[in-house]
Amino acid sequence: MKAAGQGLIALLTDFGTRDWYVATLKGVILSRCPQARFVDITHEVPPQDVLAGAFTLAAACPWFPPGTTFLAIVDPGVGTSRALIAARAHGRYFVGPDNGLLALSLQQANHPQLIRLTKHRYWLTALSQTFHGRDILAPVAAHLAAGGAIARLGEPMVRLAPLALPPLRRERKRLRGAIVHIDTFGNAITNVRPAALPPQPRDVVFRYQQRKVRMVSSYADGRPNELIALVGSLGFVELAIRNGSAARTLHAKRGDSVEVVV
């Protein structure tokens, strides 16, 4: 039986939409898979920002139907020896560079199928050293969207390159974490997961910029202009201001330290 998402390609890049890059990807795919349908997750990942791309892809991909192919390109190492990969997990396919971009999306999968792309016959004939997205990744995505076998694309791999997240450090009754992503609304997403916290939110105190931050269940629980902490939809604790921007109000930036008293 054909999967609901077969032929559907979800695109995520740092290409923007001013230039021809995204259209070129779609043109290559349609040349090899004319029935392809596209969803643009975003093309506004900050240039070369693998971490931001990884968070965005991980937030979006669980909501697509089985059979969907995700083509993700944020590739500051283009032209180097870094691997290009295809993966199958949860009935979906992922194509991109092996630089951590796919790591968050695949980390919950049990034994994902990982393939290093080595079979040149599935690529374009002429290769550029600056646009592997067009010459290698797009035709591979077209092959998968058309129902082609992933195993034909190359050699099996054991593990992916990890995403470069800062470590969460435990010091007695304190956890020290960091802001790892800031979304469009100005919510500051940290590397703290709920599993590291006590079961009762009232037992948790966050500190950021010498501020004591109350742990709540939803944005609506925040008082006007109050900085709050809550578990966001991606499964990490984030700092937010109800109907406002925590990042803009506090000049928050990625890498800022947060402290949790447990």
C-alpha positions as CSV (number, residue, x, y, z in Angstrom):
1,M,0.0,0.0,0.0
2,K,1.3,3.5,-0.9
3,A,2.2,5.5,2.2
4,A,0.1,8.7,2.7
5,G,3.2,10.9,2.3
6,Q,4.8,9.2,-0.7
7,G,5.7,11.8,-3.2
8,L,5.6,14.6,-0.6
9,I,8.9,16.4,-0.1
10,A,9.3,18.8,2.9
11,L,12.1,21.3,2.3
12,L,14.2,23.1,4.9
13,T,17.2,25.3,3.9
14,D,19.2,28.4,4.7
15,F,18.9,29.5,1.1
16,G,16.3,32.3,1.5
17,T,13.9,33.0,-1.3
18,R,15.5,35.9,-3.1
19,D,17.8,33.8,-5.2
20,W,17.3,30.8,-7.5
21,Y,18.5,28.1,-5.1
22,V,15.2,26.7,-3.8
23,A,13.6,26.8,-7.3
24,T,16.6,24.9,-8.6
25,L,16.1,22.1,-6.0
26,K,12.5,21.8,-7.0
27,G,13.3,21.8,-10.7
28,V,15.8,18.9,-10.2
29,I,13.3,16.9,-8.2
30,L,10.5,17.4,-10.6
31,S,12.7,16.3,-13.5
32,R,13.1,13.0,-11.8
33,C,9.8,12.7,-9.9
34,P,7.2,14.6,-11.8
35,Q,4.5,13.7,-9.2
36,A,6.4,15.3,-6.3
37,R,4.5,17.7,-4.0
38,F,6.3,20.2,-1.9
39,V,5.9,21.7,1.6
40,D,8.4,24.5,2.4
41,I,9.1,24.2,6.1
42,T,11.3,27.2,5.9
43,H,14.2,28.7,3.8
44,E,15.0,31.3,6.4
45,V,17.3,29.3,8.7
46,P,20.1,31.8,9.5
47,P,23.0,31.1,7.1
48,Q,25.2,28.1,8.1
49,D,23.3,27.8,11.4
50,V,23.0,24.0,11.8
51,L,21.7,24.3,15.4
52,A,18.7,26.5,14.3
53,G,18.0,24.2,11.4
54,A,18.1,21.1,13.6
55,F,15.6,22.5,16.0
56,T,13.2,23.7,13.3
57,L,13.3,20.3,11.5
58,A,12.7,18.4,14.7
59,A,9.8,20.6,15.6
60,A,8.1,20.0,12.2
61,C,8.8,16.5,11.1
62,P,6.7,14.4,13.5
63,W,3.5,16.0,12.1
64,F,4.0,14.8,8.5
65,P,2.5,11.6,7.2
66,P,4.6,8.4,6.8
67,G,6.3,8.3,3.5
68,T,7.3,12.0,3.6
69,T,10.8,12.8,2.4
70,F,12.6,15.6,4.3
71,L,15.3,17.4,2.3
72,A,17.3,19.5,4.8
73,I,20.2,21.6,3.6
74,V,22.2,23.8,6.0
75,D,25.7,22.8,5.0
76,P,28.6,25.0,6.0
77,G,30.9,22.1,5.1
78,V,29.9,21.8,1.5
79,G,32.9,20.8,-0.6
80,T,34.7,19.1,2.3
81,S,34.8,15.4,3.2
82,R,31.8,15.5,5.5
83,A,29.3,12.8,4.6
84,L,26.0,13.2,2.8
85,I,23.3,10.9,4.1
86,A,19.8,9.4,3.8
87,A,17.9,8.0,6.7
88,R,14.7,6.2,7.3
89,A,12.9,6.5,10.6
90,H,9.3,6.3,11.7
91,G,8.3,5.5,8.1
92,R,9.7,8.8,6.9
93,Y,12.9,9.6,4.9
94,F,15.5,12.3,5.7
95,V,18.2,13.5,3.3
96,G,20.9,16.0,4.2
97,P,24.5,16.6,5.3
98,D,25.9,14.6,8.2
99,N,26.7,17.6,10.4
100,G,24.1,17.3,13.2
101,L,21.3,18.8,11.2
102,L,19.3,15.6,11.2
103,A,20.3,14.4,14.7
104,L,17.4,15.8,16.8
105,S,14.9,14.5,14.3
106,L,16.3,11.0,14.4
107,Q,17.4,10.7,18.1
108,Q,14.1,9.1,19.3
109,A,14.0,6.5,16.5
110,N,14.8,2.9,17.4
111,H,17.5,1.7,15.0
112,P,17.0,4.2,12.1
113,Q,18.3,3.0,8.8
114,L,21.3,5.2,7.9
115,I,22.9,5.3,4.5
116,R,26.0,7.3,3.4
117,L,25.4,8.5,-0.2
118,T,28.1,7.0,-2.4
119,K,26.2,5.7,-5.5
120,H,26.9,8.3,-8.1
121,R,24.4,7.0,-10.6
122,Y,21.6,8.5,-8.4
123,W,23.3,12.0,-8.6
124,L,23.5,14.5,-11.4
125,T,26.2,13.9,-13.9
126,A,28.1,17.2,-13.4
127,L,28.9,18.0,-9.8
128,S,29.7,21.4,-8.4
129,Q,31.8,21.7,-5.2
130,T,29.5,24.5,-4.0
131,F,26.0,23.1,-4.5
132,H,25.7,19.5,-3.4
133,G,22.1,20.3,-2.5
134,R,21.2,20.5,-6.2
135,D,23.6,17.9,-7.6
136,I,23.4,15.1,-5.0
137,L,20.7,15.7,-2.3
138,A,17.8,16.8,-4.6
139,P,18.1,13.8,-7.0
140,V,18.4,11.5,-4.0
141,A,15.2,13.0,-2.4
142,A,13.5,12.5,-5.8
143,H,14.5,8.8,-5.8
144,L,13.0,8.3,-2.4
145,A,9.8,10.3,-3.1
146,A,9.2,8.2,-6.2
147,G,9.3,5.0,-4.0
148,G,12.9,4.0,-4.7
149,A,14.8,1.9,-2.2
150,I,17.0,3.7,0.3
151,A,19.5,0.8,0.4
152,R,20.5,1.4,-3.2
153,L,21.8,4.9,-2.5
154,G,25.0,3.9,-0.7
155,E,26.7,2.2,2.2
156,P,25.1,1.5,5.6
157,M,26.3,3.7,8.5
158,V,26.2,3.0,12.3
159,R,25.7,6.5,13.7
160,L,25.2,10.1,12.8
161,A,27.4,13.0,13.6
162,P,26.0,14.5,16.9
163,L,24.4,17.9,17.2
164,A,26.7,20.3,19.0
165,L,24.5,21.1,22.0
166,P,26.2,22.5,25.1
167,P,26.2,19.9,28.0
168,L,23.8,20.1,30.9
169,R,25.9,20.2,34.1
170,R,24.7,19.1,37.5
171,E,26.3,20.8,40.6
172,R,24.8,19.4,43.8
173,K,21.2,20.7,43.8
174,R,21.7,22.9,40.7
175,L,21.6,22.3,37.0
176,R,23.5,24.6,34.7
177,G,22.2,24.8,31.2
178,A,22.1,27.3,28.3
179,I,19.8,28.9,25.8
180,V,20.3,26.9,22.5
181,H,17.6,28.4,20.3
182,I,15.4,31.5,20.0
183,D,12.3,31.2,18.0
184,T,10.3,33.8,16.0
185,F,8.2,34.7,19.0
186,G,11.3,35.5,21.1
187,N,11.0,32.4,23.3
188,A,14.4,31.3,24.5
189,I,14.6,27.5,24.3
190,T,17.1,25.9,26.7
191,N,18.9,22.5,26.7
192,V,17.0,21.5,29.9
193,R,14.5,18.6,29.4
194,P,11.7,17.8,31.8
195,A,13.3,14.4,32.7
196,A,16.0,16.4,34.5
197,L,13.5,18.1,36.7
198,P,11.4,17.1,39.8
199,P,7.9,15.8,39.0
200,Q,6.3,18.8,40.6
201,P,6.9,22.1,38.7
202,R,6.4,24.0,42.0
203,D,9.6,22.4,43.3
204,V,11.7,24.0,40.5
205,V,13.2,27.5,40.4
206,F,14.9,28.8,37.3
207,R,17.4,31.7,37.3
208,Y,18.3,33.8,34.3
209,Q,20.2,37.1,34.4
210,Q,19.9,37.2,38.2
211,R,16.1,36.9,37.8
212,K,14.1,34.2,39.6
213,V,11.8,32.6,37.0
214,R,8.6,30.8,37.9
215,M,7.9,27.4,36.3
216,V,4.3,27.3,34.8
217,S,2.3,25.0,32.5
218,S,1.4,27.3,29.7
219,Y,2.0,30.8,28.3
220,A,-1.4,31.9,29.7
221,D,-0.2,31.2,33.2
222,G,2.2,34.1,33.0
223,R,1.4,37.5,34.4
224,P,1.9,40.6,32.2
225,N,5.6,41.2,31.5
226,E,6.6,38.3,33.7
227,L,9.4,36.0,32.6
228,I,8.2,32.4,32.9
229,A,9.6,29.0,32.3
230,L,7.6,26.1,30.7
231,V,8.1,23.0,28.7
232,G,7.6,23.9,25.0
233,S,6.2,21.8,22.2
234,L,9.7,20.5,21.3
235,G,10.2,19.0,24.7
236,F,12.7,21.5,26.1
237,V,12.2,24.1,28.8
238,E,11.9,27.6,27.4
239,L,11.8,31.0,28.8
240,A,9.0,33.2,27.6
241,I,6.9,36.3,28.3
242,R,3.2,36.1,27.8
243,N,2.2,38.1,24.7
244,G,5.8,39.4,24.4
245,S,9.3,38.5,23.4
246,A,11.7,37.3,26.1
247,A,14.6,37.6,23.8
248,R,13.9,41.2,22.8
249,T,13.0,42.3,26.4
250,L,16.0,40.8,28.0
251,H,18.4,40.9,25.1
252,A,18.7,37.1,25.4
253,K,21.0,35.3,23.0
254,R,22.0,31.8,22.3
255,G,24.7,30.5,24.7
256,D,23.4,32.5,27.7
257,S,23.6,30.5,30.9
258,V,20.5,29.4,32.8
259,E,20.4,27.8,36.3
260,V,17.9,25.4,37.7
261,V,17.6,24.9,41.5
262,V,16.0,21.5,42.2
